[in-house]
Amino acid sequence: MGGVKSQSEFVDRLNMLIGRVEAWSYGDSDAGAGMPVELAKDLKRLASKVPAGTLREGIRRAQDALDDGLSAETVAAALYRVRAEWLNGPQPSPPRSPSGASVRGSPKRGRSPNRGRSP
């Protein structure tokens, strides 16, 4: 219901922010002088929308990189990491690993019932 909308809204905001960071990285340093201040505000807003944990820490890393005057590429990399964690994290499908399922899920199928019989 509302969760799906807020999830896609978060990804949309994150993608827009990444786009702005990338545009800043390719722009002139003079033209982007106010950009870090705006990005810092947007990062703070975005962090407030996420529950505490790995995602918020990732956004905080991006904020720290921005505050420390690190390159736009470093800030963008932190945001890409947040997006990857977001897209991989909330999906309830960790038990889908093929190795775990085949080893644990089918011990009866793996052994032949005819093995102990003589022809």
C-alpha positions in Angstrom: 0.0 0.0 0.0 1.7 3.2 1.2 5.0 1.3 1.8 5.5 0.6 -1.9 4.9 4.3 -2.8 7.4 5.5 -0.1 9.9 2.9 -1.3 9.7 4.1 -4.9 9.6 7.7 -3.7 12.9 7.1 -1.8 14.6 5.6 -4.8 13.3 8.4 -7.0 14.7 11.0 -4.6 18.0 9.1 -4.3 18.3 8.9 -8.1 17.6 12.6 -8.4 20.2 13.3 -5.8 22.8 11.1 -7.5 22.0 12.9 -10.8 22.6 16.3 -9.1 25.9 15.1 -7.6 27.0 13.8 -11.0 26.0 17.1 -12.7 28.0 19.0 -10.0 31.0 16.8 -10.6 31.0 17.6 -14.3 30.2 21.3 -13.9 32.5 24.1 -13.4 33.7 24.6 -9.8 32.5 28.2 -9.9 29.0 27.3 -11.2 28.6 24.6 -8.5 29.8 26.7 -5.5 26.3 26.7 -3.9 25.7 23.1 -4.8 27.3 21.4 -1.8 25.1 23.4 0.5 22.0 22.4 -1.3 23.1 18.8 -1.5 23.8 18.8 2.2 20.2 19.9 2.9 18.8 17.3 0.6 21.0 14.6 2.1 19.8 15.6 5.6 16.1 15.4 4.4 16.7 12.1 2.8 18.3 10.7 5.9 15.3 11.7 7.9 13.1 9.5 5.7 15.0 6.3 6.3 14.9 4.2 9.5 18.2 4.1 11.5 20.6 1.5 10.2 22.8 0.7 7.3 20.9 3.0 4.9 21.0 6.0 7.2 24.7 5.3 7.8 25.3 5.3 4.1 23.6 8.6 3.6 25.7 10.0 6.6 28.8 8.8 4.8 27.8 10.8 1.8 27.1 13.8 4.0 30.6 13.4 5.6 32.3 13.2 2.3 30.5 16.4 1.2 31.3 18.1 4.5 35.0 17.1 4.2 35.2 18.6 0.8 35.8 15.3 -0.9 35.1 14.9 -4.6 31.6 14.6 -6.0 32.6 11.1 -7.2 33.1 10.1 -3.6 29.7 11.5 -2.6 28.1 9.8 -5.6 29.7 6.5 -4.8 28.3 6.6 -1.2 24.9 7.3 -2.7 25.2 4.4 -5.2 26.0 2.1 -2.3 22.9 3.3 -0.4 20.8 2.6 -3.5 22.2 -0.8 -3.9 21.6 -1.6 -0.3 18.1 -0.3 -0.5 17.3 -2.3 -3.6 18.8 -5.5 -2.2 17.7 -5.1 1.4 14.0 -4.8 1.7 13.2 -7.8 -0.5 12.2 -10.8 1.6 14.0 -13.4 -0.5 17.3 -14.4 1.2 16.3 -18.1 1.3 16.2 -18.3 -2.5 19.9 -19.2 -2.7 20.2 -22.2 -5.0 23.0 -23.9 -3.0 21.2 -23.7 0.3 17.9 -24.9 -1.2 19.4 -27.9 -3.0 21.5 -29.1 0.0 18.9 -28.5 2.7 15.7 -28.9 0.7 16.0 -32.2 -1.1 17.9 -34.9 0.8 15.4 -37.6 -0.3 15.7 -36.6 -4.0 19.5 -36.8 -3.9 19.6 -40.4 -3.0 18.4 -43.2 -5.2 15.9 -45.5 -3.6 17.2 -48.3 -5.8 20.7 -48.1 -4.4 20.3 -50.9 -1.8 18.3 -53.3 -4.0 19.7 -56.0 -6.1 18.4 -56.3 -9.7 
